[in-house]
Amino acid sequence: MLGGPELNPTAIQVLQVLTIVVFAPLVSGVIAHIEARLQGRRGPRVLQPYYDLAKLFRKETLVPEDAGWVFVLGPVVAFVCYLTVPMLIPVLTAYPLPLGYMGDILGGGFILALAGFSVALAAAETDAPYAQLGSSRAMTFGALIEPSILFITFTVALVTATDLPYFEAAAARASLGDVLRPAHLLAALAFFLVVLNDTGRIPVETHASTLELGMIDEARTLEHSGPLLALLRWGAAMKQLVLYVILINVFAAPWGLAGTRSAGAVLVAIPIFLGKAVGVGTLFAVIDNSFSKLRLFKITEFMAAAFLLAVLAVLVLFLGGG
């Protein structure tokens, strides 16, 4: 067992947030580099997202003539939301931290939804056609995700008798049989599809596309510049890593977390988590680059598949096969 001095629970909670904040651009950079290799390109440097953020923070912020205070406040609110969610989920520890009891999976989902709404509202404030197009598409497809998340949460809560992320992960670690239950597997697969959509990895155009027919997330940030654009890009990387945390440490593989408050155990949990996150990101990159690009309206069919898996998980559970 790893030793060292015991850390204060509040310090560990701060360390969880710092892990997401500091390493989110790194995970994005590694995945972008791997994706470029899959496409036969040399690709950007692994640390390129840090250079991009530093350059954007040094630039001037330009506000469109028709935009108001919502345009400026939107990226800030979204960034604060992404800072809040890591306090509620098991990033590094297997035991709940002081604020881990303050929100369940649905609460974390509402906070992430508030972040997306803030970004979409800031984009719509500009009156720019492409920004409003991306905002409208993001809200439309986001509404299709919510029923799936509700059924996934309902299923996991029934299987583990709780909807708190720490206790859901503990129930999965306690018995491999719980992880392999059909209802849990179906719910995990449905959430996998949700994360695939939320991180822009559905093979519709490309996740970083600036083409009118396929762009969604990129369109919402077209009118932002300087520090505001930096907050949006940094926040997008943090959101991706937060979703990976929920997928890995709550649903799929809640192992490798620190079981004690010793500094050694907590610090070792950081590279273990980053390794799992890069593995999941690589899998998403392989999926994104292994299929022909779909038409935009196919996203509705994709999310319908996620919803049907979540509903099937509930049915299996109630029919006695869960």
One Martini backbone bead per residue (centre of mass of N, CA, C, O) as a GRO file, in nm:
protein
  322
    1MET     BB    1   0.097   0.035   0.022
    2LEU     BB    2   0.069   0.358  -0.010
    3GLY     BB    3   0.215   0.635   0.128
    4GLY     BB    4   0.232   0.899   0.339
    5PRO     BB    5   0.084   1.169   0.387
    6GLU     BB    6  -0.208   1.297   0.484
    7LEU     BB    7  -0.478   1.433   0.329
    8ASN     BB    8  -0.696   1.664   0.295
    9PRO     BB    9  -1.006   1.651   0.165
   10THR     BB   10  -1.001   1.936   0.044
   11ALA     BB   11  -0.732   1.900  -0.110
   12ILE     BB   12  -0.833   1.668  -0.287
   13GLN     BB   13  -1.059   1.827  -0.423
   14VAL     BB   14  -0.874   2.032  -0.553
   15LEU     BB   15  -0.706   1.821  -0.710
   16GLN     BB   16  -0.935   1.727  -0.891
   17VAL     BB   17  -0.980   1.995  -1.035
   18LEU     BB   18  -0.683   2.031  -1.133
   19THR     BB   19  -0.675   1.780  -1.309
   20ILE     BB   20  -0.880   1.884  -1.514
   21VAL     BB   21  -0.756   2.162  -1.582
   22VAL     BB   22  -0.456   2.074  -1.657
   23PHE     BB   23  -0.514   1.787  -1.836
   24ALA     BB   24  -0.720   1.840  -2.063
   25PRO     BB   25  -0.531   1.945  -2.292
   26LEU     BB   26  -0.351   1.693  -2.299
   27VAL     BB   27  -0.562   1.486  -2.385
   28SER     BB   28  -0.639   1.635  -2.645
   29GLY     BB   29  -0.352   1.627  -2.769
   30VAL     BB   30  -0.318   1.320  -2.780
   31ILE     BB   31  -0.569   1.257  -2.950
   32ALA     BB   32  -0.494   1.436  -3.193
   33HIS     BB   33  -0.232   1.283  -3.257
   34ILE     BB   34  -0.358   1.004  -3.300
   35GLU     BB   35  -0.554   1.087  -3.523
   36ALA     BB   36  -0.337   1.174  -3.725
   37ARG     BB   37  -0.206   0.895  -3.748
   38LEU     BB   38  -0.461   0.752  -3.859
   39GLN     BB   39  -0.443   0.965  -4.121
   40GLY     BB   40  -0.123   1.001  -4.197
   41ARG     BB   41  -0.026   1.224  -4.002
   42ARG     BB   42   0.164   1.411  -3.793
   43GLY     BB   43   0.059   1.645  -3.643
   44PRO     BB   44   0.033   1.777  -3.352
   45ARG     BB   45   0.131   1.861  -3.068
   46VAL     BB   46   0.063   1.763  -2.755
   47LEU     BB   47   0.103   2.080  -2.642
   48GLN     BB   48  -0.071   2.272  -2.826
   49PRO     BB   49  -0.312   2.366  -2.645
   50TYR     BB   50  -0.133   2.546  -2.463
   51TYR     BB   51  -0.035   2.743  -2.681
   52ASP     BB   52  -0.315   2.838  -2.769
   53LEU     BB   53  -0.406   2.954  -2.497
   54ALA     BB   54  -0.175   3.155  -2.457
   55LYS     BB   55  -0.235   3.318  -2.715
   56LEU     BB   56  -0.532   3.398  -2.649
   57PHE     BB   57  -0.473   3.549  -2.372
   58ARG     BB   58  -0.299   3.778  -2.534
   59LYS     BB   59  -0.545   3.870  -2.670
   60GLU     BB   60  -0.803   4.035  -2.797
   61THR     BB   61  -1.133   4.132  -2.725
   62LEU     BB   62  -1.409   4.086  -2.941
   63VAL     BB   63  -1.722   4.257  -2.986
   64PRO     BB   64  -2.000   4.255  -3.120
   65GLU     BB   65  -2.220   4.502  -3.188
   66ASP     BB   66  -2.495   4.324  -3.101
   67ALA     BB   67  -2.366   4.254  -2.838
   68GLY     BB   68  -2.367   4.169  -2.499
   69TRP     BB   69  -2.322   4.047  -2.180
   70VAL     BB   70  -2.377   3.749  -2.260
   71PHE     BB   71  -2.128   3.706  -2.440
   72VAL     BB   72  -1.924   3.732  -2.196
   73LEU     BB   73  -2.060   3.540  -1.972
   74GLY     BB   74  -2.092   3.257  -2.097
   75PRO     BB   75  -1.796   3.138  -2.079
   76VAL     BB   76  -1.774   3.174  -1.770
   77VAL     BB   77  -2.008   2.994  -1.681
   78ALA     BB   78  -1.907   2.737  -1.819
   79PHE     BB   79  -1.638   2.716  -1.667
   80VAL     BB   80  -1.761   2.694  -1.382
   81CYS     BB   81  -1.915   2.433  -1.436
   82TYR     BB   82  -1.657   2.261  -1.499
   83LEU     BB   83  -1.548   2.309  -1.200
   84THR     BB   84  -1.786   2.167  -1.038
   85VAL     BB   85  -1.818   1.863  -1.119
   86PRO     BB   86  -1.545   1.740  -0.989
   87MET     BB   87  -1.675   1.752  -0.691
   88LEU     BB   88  -1.897   1.498  -0.757
   89ILE     BB   89  -1.671   1.305  -0.870
   90PRO     BB   90  -1.453   1.021  -0.927
   91VAL     BB   91  -1.135   1.096  -1.006
   92LEU     BB   92  -0.932   0.971  -0.751
   93THR     BB   93  -1.149   0.857  -0.547
   94ALA     BB   94  -1.339   0.603  -0.369
   95TYR     BB   95  -1.417   0.829  -0.176
   96PRO     BB   96  -1.593   1.064  -0.039
   97LEU     BB   97  -1.614   1.396  -0.048
   98PRO     BB   98  -1.746   1.670   0.094
   99LEU     BB   99  -1.907   1.738  -0.203
  100GLY     BB  100  -2.019   1.447  -0.300
  101TYR     BB  101  -2.325   1.490  -0.168
  102MET     BB  102  -2.448   1.747  -0.345
  103GLY     BB  103  -2.457   1.543  -0.605
  104ASP     BB  104  -2.574   1.383  -0.873
  105ILE     BB  105  -2.600   1.286  -1.187
  106LEU     BB  106  -2.820   1.492  -1.253
  107GLY     BB  107  -2.679   1.739  -1.139
  108GLY     BB  108  -2.437   1.724  -1.334
  109GLY     BB  109  -2.613   1.743  -1.590
  110PHE     BB  110  -2.728   2.026  -1.532
  111ILE     BB  111  -2.457   2.174  -1.533
  112LEU     BB  112  -2.378   2.098  -1.824
  113ALA     BB  113  -2.634   2.223  -1.949
  114LEU     BB  114  -2.572   2.512  -1.858
  115ALA     BB  115  -2.317   2.542  -2.021
  116GLY     BB  116  -2.444   2.496  -2.302
  117PHE     BB  117  -2.650   2.728  -2.279
  118SER     BB  118  -2.446   2.961  -2.247
  119VAL     BB  119  -2.305   2.923  -2.519
  120ALA     BB  120  -2.560   2.945  -2.697
  121LEU     BB  121  -2.647   3.228  -2.600
  122ALA     BB  122  -2.389   3.375  -2.686
  123ALA     BB  123  -2.420   3.308  -2.988
  124ALA     BB  124  -2.709   3.434  -3.029
  125GLU     BB  125  -2.625   3.735  -2.949
  126THR     BB  126  -2.473   3.811  -3.231
  127ASP     BB  127  -2.650   3.752  -3.507
  128ALA     BB  128  -2.498   3.528  -3.634
  129PRO     BB  129  -2.567   3.277  -3.845
  130TYR     BB  130  -2.362   3.052  -3.762
  131ALA     BB  131  -2.395   3.074  -3.455
  132GLN     BB  132  -2.704   3.018  -3.456
  133LEU     BB  133  -2.687   2.747  -3.593
  134GLY     BB  134  -2.519   2.602  -3.374
  135SER     BB  135  -2.711   2.662  -3.139
  136SER     BB  136  -2.960   2.518  -3.251
  137ARG     BB  137  -2.835   2.238  -3.287
  138ALA     BB  138  -2.741   2.190  -2.995
  139MET     BB  139  -3.026   2.208  -2.864
  140THR     BB  140  -3.164   1.989  -3.028
  141PHE     BB  141  -2.966   1.749  -2.963
  142GLY     BB  142  -2.976   1.783  -2.654
  143ALA     BB  143  -3.278   1.698  -2.621
  144LEU     BB  144  -3.217   1.396  -2.714
  145ILE     BB  145  -3.034   1.316  -2.462
  146GLU     BB  146  -3.201   1.341  -2.196
  147PRO     BB  147  -3.369   1.075  -2.196
  148SER     BB  148  -3.125   0.887  -2.181
  149ILE     BB  149  -3.009   0.989  -1.911
  150LEU     BB  150  -3.255   0.920  -1.738
  151PHE     BB  151  -3.253   0.611  -1.792
  152ILE     BB  152  -2.966   0.557  -1.701
  153THR     BB  153  -2.998   0.657  -1.412
  154PHE     BB  154  -3.232   0.471  -1.336
  155THR     BB  155  -3.085   0.204  -1.377
  156VAL     BB  156  -2.839   0.246  -1.189
  157ALA     BB  157  -3.008   0.304  -0.934
  158LEU     BB  158  -3.140   0.018  -0.926
  159VAL     BB  159  -2.879  -0.152  -0.917
  160THR     BB  160  -2.726   0.033  -0.671
  161ALA     BB  161  -2.928   0.214  -0.486
  162THR     BB  162  -2.810   0.478  -0.641
  163ASP     BB  163  -2.711   0.833  -0.763
  164LEU     BB  164  -2.426   0.839  -0.655
  165PRO     BB  165  -2.122   0.820  -0.790
  166TYR     BB  166  -1.956   0.687  -0.562
  167PHE     BB  167  -2.163   0.446  -0.508
  168GLU     BB  168  -2.169   0.332  -0.790
  169ALA     BB  169  -1.866   0.263  -0.801
  170ALA     BB  170  -1.864   0.080  -0.546
  171ALA     BB  171  -2.064  -0.133  -0.654
  172ALA     BB  172  -1.886  -0.217  -0.896
  173ARG     BB  173  -1.629  -0.299  -0.725
  174ALA     BB  174  -1.760  -0.520  -0.537
  175SER     BB  175  -1.882  -0.645  -0.821
  176LEU     BB  176  -1.852  -0.791  -1.127
  177GLY     BB  177  -2.151  -0.874  -1.162
  178ASP     BB  178  -2.265  -0.585  -1.175
  179VAL     BB  179  -2.115  -0.504  -1.439
  180LEU     BB  180  -2.238  -0.773  -1.603
  181ARG     BB  181  -2.506  -0.680  -1.609
  182PRO     BB  182  -2.726  -0.622  -1.852
  183ALA     BB  183  -2.831  -0.346  -1.757
  184HIS     BB  184  -2.552  -0.214  -1.717
  185LEU     BB  185  -2.442  -0.256  -2.004
  186LEU     BB  186  -2.662  -0.097  -2.151
  187ALA     BB  187  -2.618   0.171  -2.001
  188ALA     BB  188  -2.318   0.204  -2.075
  189LEU     BB  189  -2.362   0.206  -2.383
  190ALA     BB  190  -2.548   0.451  -2.389
  191PHE     BB  191  -2.338   0.645  -2.262
  192PHE     BB  192  -2.127   0.610  -2.481
  193LEU     BB  193  -2.303   0.748  -2.700
  194VAL     BB  194  -2.335   1.016  -2.555
  195VAL     BB  195  -2.032   1.086  -2.548
  196LEU     BB  196  -1.988   1.071  -2.850
  197ASN     BB  197  -2.171   1.316  -2.898
  198ASP     BB  198  -2.063   1.535  -2.686
  199THR     BB  199  -1.758   1.513  -2.831
  200GLY     BB  200  -1.794   1.500  -3.154
  201ARG     BB  201  -1.768   1.170  -3.268
  202ILE     BB  202  -1.964   1.168  -3.473
  203PRO     BB  203  -1.969   1.079  -3.818
  204VAL     BB  204  -2.015   1.416  -3.883
  205GLU     BB  205  -1.796   1.498  -4.061
  206THR     BB  206  -1.637   1.685  -3.807
  207HIS     BB  207  -1.554   1.791  -3.487
  208ALA     BB  208  -1.378   2.048  -3.645
  209SER     BB  209  -1.573   2.177  -3.827
  210THR     BB  210  -1.629   2.458  -4.088
  211LEU     BB  211  -1.875   2.341  -4.215
  212GLU     BB  212  -2.200   2.409  -4.258
  213LEU     BB  213  -2.327   2.111  -4.266
  214GLY     BB  214  -2.160   2.009  -3.975
  215MET     BB  215  -2.147   2.234  -3.778
  216ILE     BB  216  -2.155   2.310  -3.418
  217ASP     BB  217  -1.939   2.389  -3.204
  218GLU     BB  218  -1.774   2.582  -3.389
  219ALA     BB  219  -2.006   2.788  -3.444
  220ARG     BB  220  -2.033   2.904  -3.144
  221THR     BB  221  -1.713   3.034  -3.168
  222LEU     BB  222  -1.670   3.235  -3.412
  223GLU     BB  223  -1.714   3.526  -3.243
  224HIS     BB  224  -1.479   3.457  -3.073
  225SER     BB  225  -1.205   3.592  -2.867
  226GLY     BB  226  -0.946   3.540  -2.699
  227PRO     BB  227  -1.021   3.467  -2.377
  228LEU     BB  228  -1.303   3.356  -2.450
  229LEU     BB  229  -1.200   3.135  -2.642
  230ALA     BB  230  -1.020   2.998  -2.435
  231LEU     BB  231  -1.249   2.914  -2.241
  232LEU     BB  232  -1.400   2.738  -2.447
  233ARG     BB  233  -1.170   2.537  -2.511
  234TRP     BB  234  -1.108   2.455  -2.224
  235GLY     BB  235  -1.397   2.364  -2.155
  236ALA     BB  236  -1.416   2.140  -2.369
  237ALA     BB  237  -1.188   1.969  -2.247
  238MET     BB  238  -1.320   1.936  -1.967
  239LYS     BB  239  -1.580   1.801  -2.057
  240GLN     BB  240  -1.451   1.554  -2.179
  241LEU     BB  241  -1.312   1.456  -1.913
  242VAL     BB  242  -1.568   1.434  -1.740
  243LEU     BB  243  -1.706   1.217  -1.916
  244TYR     BB  244  -1.482   1.011  -1.877
  245VAL     BB  245  -1.515   0.979  -1.576
  246ILE     BB  246  -1.802   0.869  -1.577
  247LEU     BB  247  -1.751   0.629  -1.765
  248ILE     BB  248  -1.512   0.501  -1.602
  249ASN     BB  249  -1.562   0.562  -1.268
  250VAL     BB  250  -1.878   0.454  -1.285
  251PHE     BB  251  -1.933   0.234  -1.519
  252ALA     BB  252  -1.673   0.062  -1.633
  253ALA     BB  253  -1.370   0.147  -1.455
  254PRO     BB  254  -1.354   0.171  -1.102
  255TRP     BB  255  -1.030   0.163  -1.110
  256GLY     BB  256  -0.742   0.312  -0.947
  257LEU     BB  257  -0.832   0.435  -0.695
  258ALA     BB  258  -0.811   0.594  -0.408
  259GLY     BB  259  -0.841   0.445  -0.070
  260THR     BB  260  -0.674   0.680   0.047
  261ARG     BB  261  -0.513   0.983   0.193
  262SER     BB  262  -0.255   0.937   0.074
  263ALA     BB  263  -0.035   1.085  -0.132
  264GLY     BB  264   0.051   0.840  -0.302
  265ALA     BB  265  -0.231   0.737  -0.389
  266VAL     BB  266  -0.333   1.000  -0.521
  267LEU     BB  267  -0.097   1.047  -0.726
  268VAL     BB  268  -0.123   0.769  -0.875
  269ALA     BB  269  -0.419   0.820  -0.982
  270ILE     BB  270  -0.354   1.017  -1.208
  271PRO     BB  271  -0.209   0.838  -1.430
  272ILE     BB  272  -0.430   0.627  -1.440
  273PHE     BB  273  -0.655   0.810  -1.540
  274LEU     BB  274  -0.511   0.921  -1.794
  275GLY     BB  275  -0.482   0.647  -1.930
  276LYS     BB  276  -0.785   0.588  -1.954
  277ALA     BB  277  -0.862   0.844  -2.111
  278VAL     BB  278  -0.682   0.791  -2.358
  279GLY     BB  279  -0.811   0.521  -2.431
  280VAL     BB  280  -1.095   0.632  -2.487
  281GLY     BB  281  -1.011   0.850  -2.694
  282THR     BB  282  -0.894   0.648  -2.897
  283LEU     BB  283  -1.154   0.496  -2.950
  284PHE     BB  284  -1.306   0.743  -3.061
  285ALA     BB  285  -1.109   0.802  -3.294
  286VAL     BB  286  -1.149   0.534  -3.438
  287ILE     BB  287  -1.451   0.565  -3.488
  288ASP     BB  288  -1.439   0.841  -3.639
  289ASN     BB  289  -1.219   0.703  -3.868
  290SER     BB  290  -1.403   0.425  -3.962
  291PHE     BB  291  -1.630   0.608  -4.092
  292SER     BB  292  -1.850   0.731  -4.273
  293LYS     BB  293  -1.997   1.013  -4.330
  294LEU     BB  294  -2.277   1.163  -4.217
  295ARG     BB  295  -2.563   1.295  -4.199
  296LEU     BB  296  -2.704   1.516  -3.991
  297PHE     BB  297  -2.988   1.365  -3.940
  298LYS     BB  298  -2.850   1.101  -3.811
  299ILE     BB  299  -2.837   1.188  -3.514
  300THR     BB  300  -3.123   1.105  -3.434
  301GLU     BB  301  -3.073   0.800  -3.476
  302PHE     BB  302  -2.843   0.770  -3.278
  303MET     BB  303  -3.003   0.869  -3.022
  304ALA     BB  304  -3.223   0.653  -3.046
  305ALA     BB  305  -3.035   0.418  -2.982
  306ALA     BB  306  -2.962   0.510  -2.696
  307PHE     BB  307  -3.252   0.513  -2.587
  308LEU     BB  308  -3.318   0.212  -2.641
  309LEU     BB  309  -3.100   0.100  -2.455
  310ALA     BB  310  -3.205   0.230  -2.196
  311VAL     BB  311  -3.488   0.101  -2.205
  312LEU     BB  312  -3.387  -0.193  -2.215
  313ALA     BB  313  -3.255  -0.188  -1.938
  314VAL     BB  314  -3.519  -0.152  -1.780
  315LEU     BB  315  -3.666  -0.404  -1.887
  316VAL     BB  316  -3.460  -0.613  -1.796
  317LEU     BB  317  -3.481  -0.546  -1.497
  318PHE     BB  318  -3.800  -0.605  -1.469
  319LEU     BB  319  -3.771  -0.908  -1.604
  320GLY     BB  320  -3.498  -1.034  -1.442
  321GLY     BB  321  -3.208  -0.973  -1.614
  322GLY     BB  322  -3.041  -0.753  -1.421
   0.00000   0.00000   0.00000
